[in-house]
């Protein structure tokens, strides 16, 4: 029988390394995925993932299940670590833009798909942090608005508002490229 996250966390708080490893194995891919989408960098996302699990295990003995599930709390910790990293980058300023992966040569369809994905990711990266977080939780992490509201610690109405503004901003940012993004190259 598989132990619940909460039980594993309690065992981790008592020094059970196997329980800690199980939690990491169970949740690391989602933490990494969310961090990479928030930060736009695999390297930064890997650093944040490590920081998230360090923080989780440091706080394991203090965490009490109230209304939120462990996974909700874990998403919240992940977003907070991403926000911290983004703030530090803003404070330091970026001398040059982050490296982008080179498009490898291939069929035209693959190239168009990659271009669409890069432009969409760039447009998402330009969204304000809270709008981006709401959008990523809703669309990429497949959370419903209630779950996203718990993670973001805001009301469901505020999540809906953030999603609406994010979608409107994306439509506006991508409107000039709509025909290209939709694959209708002339």
Backbone as a ProteinNet text record, in pm:
[ID]
protein_1_A
[PRIMARY]
XXXXXXXXXXXXXXXXXXXXXXXXXXXXXXXXXXXXXXXXXXXXXXXXXXXXXXXXXXXXXXXXXXXXXXXXXXXXXXXXXXXXXXXXXXXXXXXXXXXXXXXXXXXXXXXXXXXXXXXXXXXXXXXXXXXXXXXXXXXXXXXXXXXXXXXXXXXXXXXXXXXXXXXXXXXXXXXXXXXXXXXXXX
[TERTIARY]
83.7	0	88.4	53	131.4	95.5	198.1	175.9	136.7	50.3	9.9	126.5	123.9	229.1	247.1	135.9	141.2	213.3	188.2	254.6	404.5	437.4	578.8	648.8	580.1	638.9	665.8	572.6	592.9	713.2	725.8	840.6	970.5	964.6	1082.7	1126.3	1029.3	1059.2	1133.7	1113.2	1180.3	1311.5	1352.8	1482.2	1478.5	1361.2	1349.4	1386.8	1508.1	1558.3	1480	1432.9	1356	1224.6	1161.2	1037.4	1065.6	1177	1215.8	1237.8	1307.4	1333.6	1204.3	1109.8	981.3	906.8	909	844	910.4	1041.7	1114.4	1079.9	1085.6	1053.7	911.2	820.7	679.7	649.8	722.4	683.3	787.4	907.5	1013.8	985	923.4	899.5	800.5	698.9	601.9	663.3	744.6	812.8	906	984.3	1077.7	1003.1	895.3	816.8	759.6	699.9	644.1	753.9	864.5	975.6	1032.7	1045.2	1100.7	1007.5	878.8	783.7	782.5	797.3	799	927.5	1039.6	1169.4	1224.7	1177.8	1225.5	1364.4	1417.8	1553.5	1557.8	1606.3	1617.6	1715.3	1826.2	1926.9	1870	1803.2	1741.5	1634.3	1558	1451.6	1508.9	1621.4	1684.3	1733.2	1790.2	1833.5	1714.2	1607.2	1487.4	1428.2	1427.5	1373.4	1448.5	1580.6	1659.3	1625.7	1614.4	1580.6	1443.2	1348.5	1212.4	1215.3	1281.6	1282.2	1362.8	1468.7	1540.5	1447	1374.9	1282.4	1170.9	1117.5	1010.6	1059.5	1179.1	1227	1269.8	1313.9	1345.2	1218	1108.4	981.4	890.8	935.9	851.6	789.7	867.2	814.2	716.3	715.6	626.7	497.9	497.6	380.7	266.3	149.1	28.7	-76.4	-134.9	-238.7	-362.9	-397	-520.1	-618.7	-638.1	-729.4	-658.8	-529	-454.7	-388.3	-379.3	-308.3	-158.6	-78.3	66.8	103.6	41.7	76.8	46.2	-58.6	-91.3	18.4	58.8	165.6	294.9	325.5	446.7	446.6	332.8	322.9	344.6	291.2	307.9	455.5	523.9	667.4	743.8	707.8	774.1	755.7	632.5	607.8	683.6	685.9	758.5	907.1	964.8	1106.4	1129.1	1036.3	1047.1	1037.7	943.1	929.7	1059.5	1118	1243.7	1353.7	1363.3	1466.7	1443.3	1318.6	1288.3	1320.8	1290.7	1322.4	1473.2	1548.7	1694.8	1749.2	1694.2	1738.9	1708.9	1591.5	1556.1	1649.3	1680.5	1768.4	1908.8	1956.9	2090.6	2093	1980	1975.3	2039.2	1989.4	2043.8	2128.3	2256.4	2348	2312.3	2270.5	2232.2	2115	2033.1	1917	1960.6	1875.1	1910.2	1925.4	2011.1	2031.6	1904.4	1880	1767.6	1823.5	1748.1	1789.2	1786.8	1885.7	1887.9	1784.7	1718	1626.8	1711.1	1690	1762.6	1690.1	1764.8	1700	1608.8	1498.2	1403	1290.2	1186.4	1072.5	1012	953.2	894.7	791.4	716.8	615.4	679.9	790.2	859.9	914.9	964.8	1019.7	909.9	796.3	684.8	635.4	625.1	580.2	676.2	803.2	903.9	895.4	878.6	866.7	743.7	634.9	512.5	535.7	600.2	624.4	716.4	822.2	916.2	845.9	768.2	698.8	595.1	524.1	425.5	494.7	604.9	678.8	730.6	777.3	826.4	712	596.6	480.9	435.8	437.6	401.4	502.5	629.9	734.9	720.7	657.3	638.8	520.1	437.5	322.3	369.7	293.5	326	327	407.1	429.5	300.3	207.9	86	-1.7	-9	-85.7	-20.1	112.6	185.9	164.1	173.1	154.9	15.1	-86.7	-224.4	-241	-186.6	-196.7	-125.1	-5.4	71	2.7	-47.6	-116.5	-241.5	-314.6	-439.4	-416.6	-330.6	-317	-209.8	-99.4	8.8	6.2	-29.2	-38.2	-177.8	-269	-405	-482	-461.3	-536.9	-666.3	-771.4	-892	-874.1	-966.9	-952.9	-948.8	-1017.7	-1018.6	-879.7	-819.6	-685.7	-582.3	-592.5	-499.6	-513.6	-636.2	-659.2	-593.3	-599.8	-534.4	-383.4	-325.8	-180.6	-138	-213.5	-178.6	-222.5	-300.8	-352.1	-434.7	-524.2	-616.8	-753.5	-852.3	-987.1	-999.8	-1101.5	-1127.8	-1156	-1227.9	-1258.1	-1130	-1033.9	-906.6	-830.4	-837	-773.8	-838.4	-971.4	-1042.7	-1004.3	-990.7	-948.9	-807.6	-715.4	-577.8	-572	-650.1	-652.8	-708.4	-812.6	-872.4	-773.9	-706.1	-607.2	-489.3	-446.3	-334.6	-371.6	-489.7	-533	-546.6	-601.7	-617.5	-479.7	-385.6	-249.7	-183	-202.8	-143.9	-205.1	-337.3	-403	-347.8	-333.5	-283.2	-136.9	-55.1	87.4	108.3	21.2	40.1	-48.8	-129.9	-225	-156.9	-45.7	23.1	79.2	105.5	165.3	64.5	-60.6	-163.8	-157.5	-146.5	-147.1	-24.9	88.8	208.6	194.2	146.9	132.5	28.5	-70	-173.3	-132.5	-12	38.1	-11.8	-60.7	-114.3	-15.3	98.9	204	165.1	181.8	142.8	259.5
-118.5	0	125.2	217.6	339.6	440.1	493.6	591.5	726.6	798	931.9	1028.2	1136.6	1237.5	1288.3	1311.7	1366.3	1271.6	1141.4	1042.2	1037.4	1046.1	1047.8	1171.9	1285	1408.5	1396.7	1338.4	1319.4	1228.9	1123.6	1033.3	1104.9	1189.9	1268.4	1360.4	1418.9	1509.9	1437.9	1306.7	1226.7	1167.3	1209.5	1165.8	1044	1002.4	885.5	925.5	886.9	925.2	857.1	738.5	667.6	741.1	790.9	867.4	995.4	1059.1	1179.9	1148.4	1039.5	999.3	969.1	905.3	876.5	1005.2	1102.8	1231.2	1300.9	1298.7	1361.4	1290.9	1159.1	1084.1	1108.6	1121.4	1138.5	1276.8	1380.3	1517	1597.9	1547.9	1629.6	1670.8	1584	1620.8	1737	1740.5	1850.7	1980.6	1970.1	2088	2145	2058.9	2101.8	2163.3	2101.8	2150.3	2289.9	2307.5	2438.2	2543.2	2508.9	2604.5	2642.3	2545.3	2576	2667	2644.9	2732.1	2872.6	2881.3	3013.3	3089	3018.2	3083.8	3086.1	2996	2992	2934.1	2873	2819.4	2685.7	2583.6	2450.9	2454.3	2525.4	2533.1	2598.9	2712.5	2779.7	2690.8	2621.6	2535	2421.1	2365.2	2257.8	2310.1	2430.7	2491.3	2514.2	2568.6	2596	2465.7	2361	2232.3	2182.5	2194.5	2153.8	2240.6	2370.5	2462.1	2430.6	2395.5	2364	2244.2	2137.5	2018	2039.1	2118.1	2151.7	2225.1	2323.1	2400.8	2311.3	2223.6	2133.4	2045.8	1989.2	1900.2	1976.9	2101.4	2184.1	2219.6	2236.4	2275.6	2155.8	2036.4	1916.4	1900.2	1926.2	1906.7	2016	2127.5	2239.5	2237.9	2161.7	2161.9	2086.5	2148.1	2086.9	2089.7	1975.1	1970.7	2038.6	2148	2219.5	2196.4	2298.2	2286.6	2242.5	2263.6	2235.7	2098.7	2036.7	1910.8	1940.4	1837.4	1852.5	1906.1	1852.8	1895	2043	2093.7	2236.2	2318.4	2276	2345.2	2339.4	2224.6	2208.5	2304.2	2318	2413.6	2556.5	2587.1	2721.8	2749	2652.8	2667.4	2686.7	2610.4	2620.9	2760.3	2809	2943.2	3049.3	3037.2	3135.4	3135.1	3016.2	3008	3069.6	3047.9	3108.9	3260.6	3309.6	3454.8	3513.8	3446	3493.8	3499.9	3395.8	3390.8	3501.2	3523.2	3628.9	3767.2	3788	3916	3940.2	3836.5	3849.8	3883	3820.7	3849.8	3994.4	4042	4181.5	4277.2	4245.1	4331.4	4333.8	4219.5	4211.5	4267.5	4261.9	4304	4197.6	4187.3	4086.7	4155.7	4120	4178.3	4135.2	4011.6	3962.1	3866.3	3852.8	3763.6	3618.4	3537.9	3397.3	3327.7	3228.3	3152.1	3079.3	3072.4	2996.4	2874	2769.1	2650.3	2679	2626	2639	2545.7	2594	2506.8	2412.7	2287.5	2192.3	2178.3	2158.6	2146.3	2024.3	2038.3	1929.2	1967.4	1889.4	1920.5	2055.5	2121.7	2254.3	2256.2	2148.2	2144.4	2150.4	2078.6	2080.7	2219.6	2284.4	2417.6	2516.5	2508.9	2597.8	2572.5	2445.4	2412.4	2468.3	2455.3	2506.9	2658.4	2725.6	2871.8	2916.8	2846.2	2879.7	2862.5	2751.3	2723.1	2828.2	2864.4	2964	3097.5	3137.9	3267.7	3266.7	3155.6	3145	3149.7	3076.8	3078.8	3219.4	3289.3	3426.1	3517	3500.5	3583	3552	3425.1	3387.2	3444.8	3441.6	3494.4	3644.4	3714.1	3859	3896.2	3799.5	3827.2	3863.1	3943.6	3967.4	3834	3827	3701.7	3632.1	3705.7	3643.1	3590.3	3664.9	3616.5	3490.7	3494	3378.5	3257.3	3277.1	3165.7	3106	3191.3	3142.4	3064.1	3116.7	3051.3	2915.9	2911.5	2786.4	2680.9	2722.1	2625.9	2571.8	2659.6	2620.2	2535.5	2580.8	2515	2406.4	2426.8	2329.1	2229.1	2275	2184.2	2124.1	2168.2	2116.7	2123.2	2232.5	2252.9	2326	2295.2	2374.4	2506.1	2597.8	2730.7	2726.5	2632.5	2621.3	2580.6	2481.7	2437.3	2547.8	2614.6	2724.4	2835.4	2864.9	2967.9	2930.5	2802	2756.9	2775.2	2735.7	2747.5	2893.5	2978.8	3121	3200.2	3134	3196.9	3321.4	3305.7	3411.9	3348.6	3431.4	3380.5	3322.4	3241	3183.1	3295.2	3397.8	3510.4	3580.7	3592.4	3655.8	3570.4	3438.2	3349.5	3369	3372.6	3392.6	3525.4	3627.8	3758.6	3754.1	3690	3676.4	3599	3491.8	3412.1	3493.6	3567.9	3650.6	3755	3821.9	3922.6	3858.3	3741.6	3672.5	3634.1	3578.8	3539.3	3660.5	3768.3	3891.8	3946.1	3944.5	3991.4	3903.9	3773.2	3682.5	3704.9	3719.4	3746.4	3872.7	3975.6	4103	4089.9	4024.3	4010.3	3927.3	3831.9	3739.2	3770.9	3873.9	3902.1	3930.8	4001	4035.1	3910.6	3807.3	3685.7	3572.8	3603.3	3499.3	3404.9	3456.9	3368.9	3277.5	3328.4	3244.5	3140.9	3184.5	3092.8	2984.9	3016.6	2918.4	2828.1	2851	2765.6	2803.3	2924.3	2969.5	3062.1	3008.1	3088.3	3116	3240.9	3278.5	3274.2
0	0	0	-82.4	-97.3	12.3	77	183.5	124.8	194.1	152.8	172	95.5	103.8	246.5	312.7	448	543.7	528.6	613.7	582.6	455.2	416.5	471.4	468.4	520	669.9	743.3	886.9	913.1	833.6	848.8	811.9	710.2	671.2	784.2	852.6	963.3	1074.9	1084.2	1186.9	1136.2	1015.2	963.1	872	830.4	742.3	599.2	558.5	425.6	314.1	338.4	236.3	208.8	312.7	294.8	216.6	247.6	173.7	26.5	0	-138.2	-213.1	-145.6	-208.8	-245.7	-154.9	-185.1	-303.8	-305.6	-416.3	-546.8	-547	-668.4	-715.2	-621.3	-654.2	-711.9	-665.2	-700.3	-777	-791.5	-851.1	-994.9	-1073.3	-1213.4	-1224.4	-1140.3	-1145.5	-1093	-988.8	-935.5	-1042.3	-1103.7	-1207.7	-1326	-1366.2	-1479.7	-1452	-1335.2	-1300.3	-1291.6	-1228.4	-1213.8	-1350.2	-1439.2	-1570.9	-1649.7	-1638.7	-1708.5	-1648	-1518.1	-1453	-1484.8	-1488.4	-1499.5	-1641.6	-1725.6	-1863.1	-1880.4	-1776.8	-1782.3	-1708.9	-1777.6	-1716.1	-1598.5	-1615.9	-1509.9	-1384.1	-1401.7	-1287.1	-1223.6	-1307.7	-1256.8	-1173.1	-1216.8	-1138.3	-1004.2	-1003.3	-877.2	-784.7	-840.6	-761.1	-708.1	-788.6	-743.2	-620.1	-623.8	-507.6	-387	-409.6	-299.7	-242.4	-329.5	-284.2	-190	-231.5	-146.2	-18.8	-24.4	98.8	195.2	142.5	225.3	280.7	197.1	241.1	355.7	341.7	446.3	571.6	555.9	672.9	749.6	676.6	738.5	768.2	738.1	749.2	887.8	991.7	1127.2	1168	1095.4	1128.5	1047.5	935.8	848.3	911.9	911.5	965.5	856.1	830.1	727.3	781.9	716.4	753.5	640.9	561.1	448.8	322.2	316	193.5	197.6	79.2	66	57.7	77	65.7	-72.2	-177	-313.5	-335.1	-273.5	-283.8	-217.7	-98.4	-27.2	-106.4	-166.4	-245.4	-365.6	-432	-543.7	-493.2	-376.3	-319.7	-291.4	-231.4	-201.6	-333.1	-434.9	-564.6	-623.8	-623.8	-677.7	-598.8	-467	-386.1	-418.9	-437.2	-473.7	-611.8	-703.9	-837.8	-828.2	-749.4	-731.6	-675.6	-576.8	-518.7	-624.2	-704.2	-807.8	-911.1	-950.2	-1047.8	-991.1	-862	-799	-797.8	-763.4	-760.2	-898.5	-1000.9	-1137.2	-1174.5	-1135.5	-1165	-1092.7	-967.6	-889.4	-947.5	-994.2	-1051.5	-1193.1	-1261	-1400.3	-1486.5	-1603.9	-1694	-1799.4	-1805.2	-1901.7	-2043.1	-2058.8	-2190.3	-2173	-2275.5	-2262.8	-2246.8	-2186.9	-2169.6	-2304.6	-2305.1	-2428.4	-2465.7	-2595.3	-2648.2	-2720	-2715.7	-2786.5	-2936.2	-3007.9	-3152.7	-3212.9	-3317.3	-3391	-3474.9	-3459.1	-3541.5	-3674.3	-3781.4	-3911.6	-3915.1	-3983.4	-3992.2	-4084.4	-4087.5	-4173.2	-4137.4	-4236.4	-4212.6	-4099.2	-4085.8	-3979	-3841.1	-3824.7	-3696.4	-3667.7	-3770.1	-3752.2	-3713.6	-3780.9	-3746.8	-3604.8	-3568.9	-3433.4	-3329.4	-3354.9	-3261.9	-3252.7	-3365.8	-3366.1	-3288.1	-3307.9	-3232.9	-3083.3	-3046.5	-2905.2	-2842.4	-2913.1	-2861.2	-2842.2	-2941.2	-2931.5	-2820.1	-2807.7	-2700.6	-2564.6	-2549.4	-2422.6	-2392.3	-2495.8	-2475.6	-2431.8	-2494.4	-2457.5	-2315	-2277.7	-2140.5	-2042.1	-2078.4	-1990.6	-1968.5	-2062.8	-2050.9	-1961.3	-1927.5	-1841.3	-1700.5	-1628.9	-1486.9	-1410.8	-1307.1	-1234.1	-1191.7	-1133.3	-1081.3	-1194.5	-1305.4	-1420.4	-1477.3	-1487.8	-1540	-1450.4	-1320.2	-1226.7	-1239.9	-1246.2	-1259.9	-1389.8	-1497.7	-1628.4	-1627.9	-1572.5	-1569.8	-1483.6	-1368	-1281.8	-1350.2	-1416.1	-1480.4	-1605	-1693.4	-1822.8	-1827.6	-1761.8	-1770.5	-1655.8	-1538.2	-1423.5	-1411.7	-1498.5	-1507.2	-1375.7	-1302.7	-1179.6	-1213.6	-1137.5	-1154.6	-1078.2	-1096.3	-1036.5	-883.8	-825.6	-679.1	-629.5	-694.9	-655.6	-679.3	-793.4	-823.1	-719	-678	-576.6	-444.1	-408.4	-285.2	-294.3	-406.4	-423.1	-419.7	-488.4	-497	-374.2	-288.1	-166.3	-197.4	-295.2	-333.8	-357.3	-384	-407.2	-547.5	-566.7	-698.7	-798.4	-755.3	-843.7	-887.8	-796.4	-831.5	-933.2	-919.3	-1017.1	-1153.6	-1155.7	-1282.2	-1345.7	-1264.9	-1315.4	-1371.5	-1298.2	-1345.8	-1477.6	-1486	-1609.6	-1726.1	-1699.3	-1804.3	-1855	-1763.1	-1803.7	-1876.3	-1829.7	-1894.6	-2037.6	-2055.3	-2190.2	-2281.3	-2228.3	-2307	-2347.1	-2254.2	-2283.3	-2388.8	-2378	-2477.3	-2615.4	-2619.8	-2748.6	-2811.6	-2730.3	-2780	-2824.8	-2745.7	-2778.9	-2904.5	-2926.9	-3038.6	-3159.6	-3149.9	-3258	-3391	-3390.5	-3515	-3582.1	-3504.9	-3558.7	-3571.6	-3558.4	-3554.8	-3675	-3794.4	-3911.6	-3911.1	-3869.5	-3863	-3752.7	-3636.8	-3523.5	-3551.5	-3630.7	-3661.9	-3778.3	-3830.8	-3938	-4075.4	-4089	-4217.5	-4285.2	-4316.9	-4380.6	-4523.5	-4565.2	-4700.8	-4793.7
[MASK]
++++++++++++++++++++++++++++++++++++++++++++++++++++++++++++++++++++++++++++++++++++++++++++++++++++++++++++++++++++++++++++++++++++++++++++++++++++++++++++++++++++++++++++++++++++++++++

